[in-house]
């Protein structure tokens, strides 16, 4: 793609969430979301194959539908109150419609089915943007107006997201779909604590981005798109094995790695607010998540998949292209737990 075109596209992707976060006008927030949507579609179809075109079409139709629902709630609110922002006087139906539109954009259950399919059909670096940066703008709107929304609806969506993300990730063999269902589960954790402590939602989002980035960078560097493609990593790139294993265990929330911090804090916050049953259910779902992460590690490092003899004779790749930010994100995503007293 033309460098000038790429510069414009990436600038728009960066500017969209910034506009949404810094604005107090709902219509300007909507414009930021639309900028984000329209800028990502050209990156999705840069491969020019039927699969990426299908993924881009699904993404555009889903996000456009969510944007129209959000615009509808904004216009109805303006007609009733004459303001471009939600107020305590805003009708509860309008806030429910708003939450539905944001849930579609975030990939929250039960509006999650588009996310794994779209992630599977695009390149890994675009998948990284979709699962991290694209979450910031709709989540910032949710953080501003969560007090006006039905907290029971937020809790039900969070429970469904955590359970669906954990259960559906069990039978996946494609790394992009595994990361997509991981994203759904993590979004459930973020929304579950939103009515009680929104700062923990922000912390969870930050740590989720920090953990997901090095994972996708390793996948992109070595073209790991399935468990089968990772099965010869022990022979080709043995140093990548402990890196991927640590990041996967951290993403699953195993102490003493960084990923344990947000889950620990959220469970404590839910118990403080007398939500013992919700905390127990989410902890059990986290164990299912940890199980399929552990299974991925086992399949990658402790087994040898059926293959021909020539494929087992790969030399260790000593000259592999690496990312500049991979070492720092790798350290932060696994060793940040001692900073928990400062972060909490």
LUMLO-329326 format. One line per 10 residues: number of its first residue (from 1); their letters; for each residue x, y, z of N, C-alpha, C. Coordinates in pm, whole numbers, plus 50000, padded with zeros to 5 digits. Atoms other than C-alpha are relative to their C-alpha. Last residue first. Layout:
NUM = A = X:Y:Z:X:Y:Z:X:Y:Z | ...
# end
This chain:
344 = XXXXXXXXXX = 50132:50011:49940:49578:49971:54333:49974:50109:50103 | 50104:49990:50102:49865:50052:54098:49860:49997:50059 | 50004:49865:50057:50110:50129:54379:49885:50016:49902 | 50040:49902:49896:50030:49817:54583:49995:50143:49948 | 50145:49995:49971:50030:49612:54256:49964:50095:50113 | 50045:49861:49999:50386:49704:54154:49855:50014:50040 | 49950:49929:49880:50515:49359:54258:49959:50146:50007 | 50080:50025:49879:50276:49211:53992:50056:50068:50125 | 50049:49875:49943:50453:49377:53697:49921:49981:50129 | 49931:49970:49874:50677:49086:53595:49950:50126:50070
334 = XXXXXXXXXX = 49979:50115:49911:50495:48904:53314:50050:50036:50139 | 50115:50090:50000:50337:49158:53077:50017:49881:50093 | 50114:49938:49931:50590:49427:53168:49884:49902:50012 | 49967:49986:49857:50889:49208:53077:49880:50055:50077 | 49988:50134:49943:50740:49097:52743:50025:50007:50151 | 50136:50047:49975:50629:49450:52662:50000:49861:50061 | 50060:49922:49891:50988:49570:52709:49859:49954:50032 | 49938:50028:49869:51143:49289:52504:49933:50074:50115 | 50029:50132:49944:50884:49312:52221:50067:49975:50134 | 50077:49989:49875:50900:49690:52165:49973:49864:50065
324 = XXXXXXXXXX = 49929:49919:49900:51185:49679:51913:49926:49998:50134 | 50060:49869:49978:51031:49394:51715:50074:50073:50111 | 50060:49981:49869:51238:49106:51588:49943:50140:50011 | 50038:49860:49978:51338:48977:51247:49925:50010:50134 | 50143:49982:50014:51495:48634:51279:49968:50146:50029 | 50020:49866:50054:51863:48575:51221:49851:50018:49969 | 49929:49902:49917:51941:48283:51453:49977:50142:49951 | 49994:49873:50072:51682:48047:51310:50064:50105:50089 | 50040:49889:49915:51760:47706:51454:50019:50131:49925 | 49893:49945:49917:51792:47461:51169:49944:50110:50088
314 = XXXXXXXXXX = 49975:49857:50009:51485:47280:51043:50116:50039:50091 | 49857:49973:50014:51525:46902:51025:50031:50148:49987 | 49938:50004:49868:51184:46808:51162:50148:50036:49996 | 50046:49885:49922:51004:46921:50846:50062:50004:50138 | 49929:49878:50041:51218:46682:50643:49959:50120:50083 | 49866:49992:49941:51099:46381:50843:50072:50130:49963 | 49900:50077:50072:50732:46431:50760:50139:50026:50057 | 49945:49923:50111:50494:46551:51025:50103:49914:49929 | 49963:50082:50116:50274:46416:51304:50047:50087:49884 | 50111:50028:50089:50280:46668:51593:50047:49911:49884
304 = XXXXXXXXXX = 49949:49988:50137:50554:46642:51853:49887:49959:49906 | 50040:50104:50093:50431:46710:52206:50063:50025:49864 | 49983:50132:49940:50561:46897:52508:49954:49886:49911 | 49865:50029:49949:50629:47244:52369:50022:49857:50046 | 49890:49934:50069:50342:47356:52147:50135:49944:50042 | 49998:50040:50141:50065:47118:52243:50121:50056:49928 | 49969:50143:50009:50145:47161:52612:50011:49955:49855 | 49859:50015:49965:50157:47540:52585:50042:49854:49987 | 49924:49946:50113:49823:47540:52402:50150:49988:50025 | 50006:50100:50106:49677:47311:52668:50077:50047:49877
294 = XXXXXXXXXX = 49904:50105:49964:49796:47555:52934:50003:49889:49896 | 49866:49941:50019:49615:47840:52758:50107:49894:50031 | 49967:50008:50142:49311:47612:52729:50128:50073:49965 | 49985:50136:50051:49316:47540:53101:50035:50000:49851 | 49864:50045:49971:49383:47899:53207:50023:49858:49947 | 49907:49926:50085:49063:48007:53036:50143:49951:50018 | 50019:50058:50134:48870:47731:53210:50091:50070:49900 | 49931:50129:50002:49022:47844:53541:49985:49930:49865 | 49857:49971:50021:48912:48201:53465:50082:49872:50000 | 49982:49979:50143:48556:48071:53428:50146:50031:49967
284 = XXXXXXXXXX = 50009:50132:50063:48577:47933:53782:50018:50012:49849 | 49876:50071:49969:48701:48272:53908:50000:49861:49937 | 49897:49947:50089:48413:48441:53725:50135:49935:50027 | 50027:50043:50137:48157:48219:53894:50109:50046:49904 | 49972:50143:50010:48310:48268:54238:49982:49951:49858 | 49855:50018:49992:48321:48649:54199:50039:49853:49985 | 49943:49953:50126:47959:48655:54082:50151:49980:49998 | 50036:50098:50104:47848:48439:54377:50058:50039:49864 | 49919:50121:49986:48041:48652:54627:49970:49899:49889 | 50029:50077:50121:47892:48979:54511:50084:49874:49998
274 = XXXXXXXXXX = 50091:50111:49970:47875:49145:54853:49955:49926:49875 | 50136:49954:50029:48034:49474:54737:49897:49887:50009 | 50028:49884:49914:48367:49397:54905:49857:50049:49983 | 50030:50052:49866:48355:49055:54737:49973:50113:50098 | 50133:50061:50003:48327:49220:54395:49962:49944:50138 | 50100:49892:50008:48623:49446:54472:49859:49944:49997 | 50005:49933:49868:48839:49152:54588:49892:50107:50000 | 50067:50094:49908:48751:48957:54270:49989:50061:50140 | 50143:50001:50031:48837:49262:54057:49925:49906:50093 | 50061:49874:49956:49175:49317:54226:49848:49999:49976
264 = XXXXXXXXXX = 49994:49994:49853:49280:48952:54189:49926:50123:50052 | 50099:50097:49953:49166:48940:53829:49993:49999:50152 | 50137:49950:50016:49350:49266:53751:49894:49903:50049 | 50031:49875:49930:49677:49149:53916:49857:50047:49977 | 50072:50031:49876:49690:48783:53801:49951:50127:50069 | 50142:50020:50026:49779:48891:53448:49918:49965:50122 | 50074:49874:50004:50111:49032:53572:49851:49979:49983 | 49982:49922:50121:50256:48695:53671:49905:50120:49997 | 49986:49859:49965:50279:48554:54026:50023:50090:49879 | 49899:49929:49920:50019:48415:53988:50133:49928:49991
254 = XXXXXXXXXX = 49929:50086:49904:49828:48262:53693:50098:50084:50082 | 50016:49951:49863:49581:48500:53528:50068:49915:50105 | 50096:50083:49927:49529:48325:53194:49981:50041:50145 | 50133:49967:50053:49701:48612:53015:49892:49919:50070 | 50036:49868:49947:50002:48562:53244:49862:50041:49952 | 50036:50020:49859:50009:48191:53163:49962:50131:50067 | 50127:50073:49995:49997:48271:52791:49955:49978:50144 | 50106:49906:50036:50270:48535:52825:49863:49933:50008 | 50020:49903:49892:50495:48298:53017:49887:50097:49969 | 50057:50068:49884:50450:48014:52767:49971:50098:50113
244 = XXXXXXXXXX = 50142:50023:50025:50504:48241:52465:49933:49935:50122 | 50066:49870:50013:50835:48368:52603:49850:49981:49982 | 50029:49944:49867:50945:48025:52727:49930:50134:49994 | 50086:50085:49917:50893:47879:52377:49974:50057:50139 | 50137:49946:50001:51036:48167:52172:49907:49920:50090 | 50009:49888:49907:51391:48076:52275:49860:50060:50005 | 50021:50046:49861:51355:47733:52111:49986:50114:50100 | 49978:49882:49915:51303:47886:51766:49979:49962:50146 | 49960:49883:50078:51322:47622:51489:50041:50117:50089 | 49885:50028:50085:51323:47292:51679:50052:50126:49930
234 = XXXXXXXXXX = 49893:50055:49916:51095:47364:51976:50127:49978:49919 | 49926:49889:49940:50888:47585:51745:50115:49951:50087 | 49856:50018:50026:50791:47282:51540:50084:50113:50059 | 49953:50127:49945:50437:47258:51687:50148:49975:49978 | 49916:49977:49884:50362:47627:51639:50067:49872:50050 | 49884:49921:50044:50232:47584:51283:50095:50029:50115 | 49914:50084:50082:50009:47304:51408:50125:50075:49955 | 49919:50082:49909:49871:47520:51688:50096:49913:49920 | 50072:50115:49943:49756:47770:51427:50093:49925:50094 | 50143:49979:50016:49845:48110:51278:49918:49885:50057
224 = XXXXXXXXXX = 50072:50105:49929:50209:48136:51387:49850:50029:49990 | 50115:50049:50078:50376:48349:51123:49931:49881:50064 | 49972:50137:50042:50708:48381:51314:49885:49936:49922 | 49860:50015:50038:50713:48760:51355:50028:49862:49941 | 49977:49934:50130:50333:48790:51349:50143:49978:49953 | 50075:50069:50105:50274:48533:51623:50031:50059:49863 | 49933:50129:50022:50552:48683:51834:49929:49922:49890 | 49871:49972:50064:50412:49034:51790:50077:49871:49972 | 50022:49981:50143:50061:48907:51862:50130:50030:49926 | 50050:50126:50055:50166:48772:52199:49982:50010:49850
214 = XXXXXXXXXX = 49887:50090:50029:50379:49080:52272:49957:49865:49943 | 49907:49948:50100:50070:49304:52222:50120:49908:49976 | 50037:50044:50135:49814:49092:52407:50102:50043:49897 | 49981:50145:50015:49975:49122:52750:49974:49954:49857 | 49859:50031:49979:50021:49502:52746:50028:49852:49980 | 49927:49954:50119:49675:49551:52595:50148:49964:50011 | 50039:50087:50111:49519:49337:52870:50073:50039:49872 | 49922:50124:49987:49720:49524:53134:49965:49903:49888 | 49859:49970:50021:49581:49859:53015:50084:49872:50005 | 49980:49974:50143:49226:49729:52984:50147:50023:49968
204 = XXXXXXXXXX = 50013:50128:50070:49239:49579:53335:50022:50018:49850 | 49878:50077:49973:49370:49907:53479:49997:49866:49926 | 49891:49938:50075:49089:50101:53310:50131:49925:50018 | 50027:50029:50142:48828:49860:53441:50112:50057:49913 | 49953:50137:50023:48990:49882:53785:49973:49955:49857 | 49855:49992:50015:48945:50261:53771:50060:49861:49979 | 49961:49985:50141:48574:50201:53705:50151:50011:49979 | 49870:49932:50000:48521:50064:54059:50049:50014:49856 | 49945:49987:49866:48176:49938:54152:50129:50080:50004 | 50090:49927:49908:47952:49964:53843:50061:50029:50136
194 = XXXXXXXXXX = 50028:49861:50038:48248:49881:53610:49905:50072:50095 | 49963:49913:49889:48362:49568:53794:49966:50146:49973 | 50055:50049:49873:48179:49323:53568:50029:50095:50116 | 50136:49949:49981:48248:49529:53253:49944:49958:50136 | 49999:49853:49991:48625:49477:53267:49861:50055:50032 | 49940:49960:49872:48600:49105:53347:49996:50151:50018 | 50095:50033:49894:48359:49055:53056:50052:50036:50138 | 50098:49892:49999:48598:49241:52826:49892:49973:50105 | 49943:49886:49929:48866:48993:52931:49904:50119:50003 | 49997:50029:49856:48646:48698:52831:50056:50119:50079
184 = XXXXXXXXXX = 50139:49999:49951:48569:48846:52489:49997:49977:50151 | 50044:49861:49993:48938:48925:52431:49858:50010:50054 | 49934:49943:49882:49035:48567:52518:49958:50146:50017 | 50080:50044:49885:48775:48453:52266:50063:50046:50132 | 50129:49932:50007:48953:48665:52004:49911:49962:50117 | 49983:49865:49948:49298:48545:52114:49869:50080:49996 | 49972:50012:49857:49192:48183:52066:50015:50138:50063 | 50129:50021:49934:49037:48273:51731:50018:49985:50151 | 50076:49876:50004:49365:48425:51616:49864:49984:50067 | 49953:49906:49898:49566:48125:51737:49920:50129:50001
174 = XXXXXXXXXX = 49944:49883:50068:49360:47875:51539:50037:50106:50103 | 49862:50032:50038:49310:47538:51712:50069:50116:49929 | 49939:49925:50110:48993:47623:51902:50144:49954:49976 | 49988:50088:50118:48795:47370:52107:50062:50071:49880 | 49948:50134:49972:48837:47527:52452:50030:49919:49875 | 49856:50007:50028:48805:47891:52349:50058:49861:50017 | 49977:50012:50144:48428:47855:52321:50148:49996:49965 | 50049:50127:50053:48393:47782:52693:50034:49982:49853 | 49926:50115:49946:48615:48059:52829:49958:49871:49931 | 49860:49990:50037:48493:48342:52607:50082:49883:50049
164 = XXXXXXXXXX = 49989:50032:50142:48135:48223:52645:50145:50007:49953 | 50029:50142:50022:48159:48213:53025:50016:49960:49854 | 49896:50080:49936:48334:48550:53063:49978:49851:49972 | 49874:49984:50074:48108:48720:52809:50110:49912:50058 | 50011:50071:50128:47787:48581:52959:50130:50007:49922 | 50000:50145:49971:47888:48691:53310:49997:49920:49869 | 49865:50038:49955:47979:49041:53186:50009:49850:50026 | 49914:50002:50118:47654:49076:52989:50142:49957:50036 | 50039:50116:50081:47454:48977:53296:50087:49989:49874 | 49954:50122:49934:47646:49223:53513:49967:49876:49919
154 = XXXXXXXXXX = 49854:50005:50010:47600:49516:53273:50052:49868:50059 | 49969:50031:50140:47228:49442:53242:50151:49990:49978 | 50031:50143:50018:47195:49431:53620:50032:49956:49859 | 49887:50079:49952:47377:49763:53639:49975:49850:49990 | 50051:50104:49911:47115:49932:53421:50115:49909:50041 | 50045:50124:50061:47288:50232:53269:49954:49902:50106 | 50136:49982:50048:47310:50589:53402:49941:49871:49942 | 50087:49978:49884:47617:50517:53617:49854:50012:49958 | 50041:50128:49942:47794:50362:53315:49901:50020:50115 | 50146:50003:49976:47792:50696:53130:49953:49871:50065
144 = XXXXXXXXXX = 50059:49870:49969:48156:50809:53112:49855:49989:50046 | 49949:49951:49872:48316:50464:53140:49936:50133:50039 | 50061:50080:49893:48092:50328:52863:50046:50048:50137 | 50139:49953:49990:48199:50612:52634:49929:49925:50113 | 49995:49866:49938:48565:50531:52710:49860:50059:50013 | 49989:50018:49855:48494:50162:52641:50007:50135:50072 | 50131:50035:49939:48363:50250:52295:50007:49981:50151 | 50104:49898:50021:48685:50442:52212:49865:49960:50058 | 49983:49884:49913:48944:50209:52370:49884:50098:49987 | 50084:50011:49880:48834:49876:52227:49996:50131:50079
134 = XXXXXXXXXX = 50139:49974:50036:48965:49949:51876:49906:49990:50120 | 50025:49856:50018:49320:49982:52014:49853:50030:49972 | 49946:49911:49896:49335:49628:52154:49956:50145:49979 | 50025:50052:49866:49154:49346:51973:50052:50090:50111 | 50142:50026:49976:49118:49517:51634:49972:49961:50145 | 50070:49871:49991:49469:49664:51636:49853:49978:50037 | 49953:49934:49879:49621:49323:51714:49930:50134:50021 | 50071:50061:49888:49406:49162:51446:50041:50060:50134 | 50130:49932:49998:49549:49410:51197:49914:49943:50112 | 49976:49864:49950:49898:49288:51289:49871:50082:50001
124 = XXXXXXXXXX = 49975:49997:49856:49784:48926:51262:50019:50142:50053 | 49860:50021:49963:49631:48960:50918:50019:50020:50150 | 49910:49887:50027:49256:48928:50876:50143:49966:50044 | 49985:49972:50142:49006:48642:50839:50098:50110:49966 | 49942:50112:50072:49035:48485:51185:50031:50035:49854 | 49859:50012:49962:48979:48818:51361:50069:49889:49922 | 49926:49889:50061:48656:48875:51168:50149:49988:50031 | 49998:50019:50145:48521:48532:51255:50079:50109:49930 | 49907:50107:50040:48623:48555:51621:50010:49982:49849 | 49860:49973:49969:48461:48903:51659:50095:49885:49963
114 = XXXXXXXXXX = 49926:49945:50113:48131:48859:51476:50151:50004:50027 | 49971:50104:50100:47981:48620:51734:50080:50053:49881 | 49857:50026:50015:48015:48863:52026:50035:49920:49875 | 49976:49940:50132:47676:49031:52055:50146:49978:49958 | 50020:50100:50106:47554:48810:52342:50022:50053:49858 | 50111:50093:50019:47815:48867:52474:49870:50070:50039 | 50053:50060:49878:48049:49165:52450:49888:49903:49966 | 50002:50146:50011:48231:49226:52122:49955:49932:50127 | 49897:50061:49915:48326:49583:52211:50008:49849:49984 | 49867:49951:50039:48138:49740:51919:50111:49935:50080
104 = XXXXXXXXXX = 49969:50052:50133:47832:49523:51976:50139:50042:49958 | 49969:50142:49984:47839:49599:52349:50033:49935:49866 | 49861:50009:49952:47860:49972:52270:50042:49854:50020 | 49911:49958:50109:47543:49951:52057:50147:49990:50042 | 50001:50104:50104:47361:49746:52322:50096:50037:49887 | 49915:50112:49955:47470:49989:52595:50005:49890:49896 | 49860:49958:50007:47326:50282:52400:50094:49888:50042 | 49963:50004:50141:46996:50102:52348:50146:50039:49983 | 49990:50142:50036:46977:50039:52723:50040:49985:49854 | 49873:50050:49947:47058:50405:52791:50018:49851:49969
94 = XXXXXXXXXX = 49892:49941:50080:46779:50516:52560:50134:49947:50047 | 49999:50073:50127:46536:50277:52729:50112:50050:49910 | 49924:50124:49979:46631:50425:53069:50007:49917:49872 | 50085:50119:49993:46512:50769:52955:50086:49874:50010 | 50012:50075:50124:46764:51045:53023:49920:49873:50020 | 50138:49999:50046:46689:51251:53334:49979:49919:49873 | 50080:50090:49914:47023:51153:53492:49853:49993:49958 | 50022:49943:49868:47182:51320:53187:49925:49900:50087 | 50098:50070:49918:47327:51193:52859:49997:50061:50140 | 49937:50087:49901:47501:51444:52637:49891:49932:50080
84 = XXXXXXXXXX = 49917:50100:50069:47421:51643:52325:50080:49918:50101 | 49859:50000:49963:47137:51827:52502:50072:49890:49923 | 49936:49886:50065:46785:51928:52393:50148:50010:50032 | 49937:49910:49902:46633:51694:52653:50063:50124:49937 | 50070:49995:49872:46380:51484:52455:50055:50108:50093 | 50137:49956:50021:46495:51550:52098:49926:50017:50132 | 49997:49857:50034:46861:51531:52198:49858:50054:49980 | 49966:49927:49878:46805:51197:52375:50001:50151:49974 | 50120:50005:49916:46626:51062:52065:50024:50078:50130 | 50099:49908:50057:46919:51182:51850:49870:50000:50082
74 = XXXXXXXXXX = 49954:49862:49982:47183:51018:52072:49895:50099:49951 | 50017:49965:49859:46989:50690:52095:50043:50144:50027 | 50143:49993:49969:46956:50675:51715:49977:50041:50145 | 50047:49871:50051:47324:50759:51669:49851:50017:50027 | 49950:49896:49910:47415:50464:51893:49952:50138:49957 | 50076:50012:49875:47191:50229:51696:50043:50107:50099 | 50134:49946:50024:47340:50362:51372:49913:49990:50124 | 49990:49853:50008:47693:50308:51503:49864:50063:49978 | 49982:49947:49864:47613:49951:51611:50005:50152:50000 | 50126:50020:49928:47476:49871:51265:50008:50056:50141
64 = XXXXXXXXXX = 50093:49898:50051:47783:50027:51103:49864:49990:50067 | 49968:49872:49937:48004:49816:51330:49910:50113:49951 | 50026:50006:49855:47834:49493:51230:50024:50135:50067 | 50144:50008:49979:47817:49575:50858:49966:49999:50149 | 50064:49874:50037:48179:49695:50845:49850:49997:50029 | 49964:49896:49904:48320:49401:51040:49926:50129:49970 | 50067:50029:49872:48131:49143:50836:50027:50110:50102 | 50144:49977:50020:48244:49309:50512:49922:49975:50128 | 50021:49855:50003:48606:49330:50631:49852:50033:49983 | 49982:49949:49864:48602:48961:50728:49974:50150:50006
54 = XXXXXXXXXX = 50115:50043:49920:48455:48862:50390:50009:50054:50142 | 50113:49920:50047:48717:49069:50207:49873:49965:50079 | 49986:49867:49939:48990:48912:50422:49886:50092:49956 | 50019:50011:49855:48869:48563:50331:50008:50136:50068 | 50142:50009:49961:48818:48639:49962:49977:49997:50150 | 50047:50137:50019:49178:48759:49913:49857:49990:50054 | 50071:50022:50127:49306:49111:49856:49969:49853:49975 | 49955:50129:50053:49551:49108:50150:49941:49967:49864 | 49871:49981:50067:49499:49482:50207:50055:49870:49944 | 50007:50056:50136:49131:49411:50280:50131:50018:49925
44 = XXXXXXXXXX = 50050:50138:50001:49159:49450:50657:50004:49938:49862 | 49894:50089:49951:49382:49757:50637:49955:49854:49996 | 49897:50019:50104:49125:49931:50415:50115:49911:50045 | 50045:50087:50109:48850:49856:50676:50104:49985:49889 | 49949:50137:49984:49042:50003:50971:49963:49909:49883 | 49855:50008:50024:49009:50369:50870:50051:49857:50007 | 49971:49988:50143:48630:50354:50827:50149:49988:49971 | 50057:50109:50080:48567:50219:51176:50047:50006:49855 | 49932:50124:49965:48800:50452:51365:49955:49883:49913 | 49864:49988:50055:48667:50757:51186:50078:49872:50024
34 = XXXXXXXXXX = 50011:50024:50145:48314:50638:51265:50137:50012:49931 | 50022:50143:50023:48395:50607:51636:49995:49967:49851 | 49874:50069:49972:48541:50958:51641:49989:49850:49978 | 49912:49973:50114:48226:51092:51468:50135:49930:50020 | 50044:50088:50109:48013:50925:51735:50087:50018:49877 | 49955:50135:49965:48214:51098:52009:49964:49902:49888 | 49856:50003:50031:48158:51428:51828:50058:49864:50036 | 49989:50007:50146:47783:51358:51833:50146:49997:49956 | 50025:50135:50049:47796:51271:52202:50013:49989:49849 | 50116:49993:50088:47959:51600:52298:49980:49862:49937
24 = XXXXXXXXXX = 50116:50016:49912:48195:51568:52596:49870:50006:49921 | 50121:49923:50025:48497:51510:52374:49894:49973:50106 | 49985:49861:49955:48847:51405:52479:49874:50083:49983 | 49966:49989:49857:48789:51028:52470:50000:50144:50048 | 50109:50053:49917:48603:51022:52136:50029:50019:50149 | 50114:49908:50010:48852:51251:51963:49886:49954:50090 | 49963:49877:49929:49143:51043:52090:49886:50100:49999 | 50021:50015:49855:48966:50723:51984:50038:50124:50080 | 50139:50032:49969:48946:50850:51623:49973:49982:50149 | 50077:49880:49968:49288:51021:51603:49858:49968:50044
14 = XXXXXXXXXX = 49955:49943:49872:49496:50702:51625:49910:50115:50042 | 50024:50101:49896:49301:50518:51354:50040:50053:50137 | 50144:49999:49972:49295:50837:51145:49966:49899:50110 | 50029:49874:49929:49672:50872:51170:49853:50008:50038 | 49957:50018:49861:49710:50503:51078:49976:50127:50083 | 50084:50101:49934:49500:50551:50763:50038:49985:50147 | 50133:49942:49978:49667:50877:50658:49912:49904:50078 | 49985:49895:49899:50015:50730:50703:49865:50062:50035 | 49984:50064:49870:49917:50416:50514:50010:50102:50113 | 50130:50054:49963:49788:50625:50223:50006:49933:50138
4 = XXXX = 50083:49884:49963:50112:50823:50215:49861:49953:50045 | 49962:49950:49866:50313:50499:50225:49916:50119:50046 | 49925:49874:50008:50114:50355:49929:50035:50053:50140 | 50084:49881:50000:50000:50000:50000:50088:50124:50000
# end
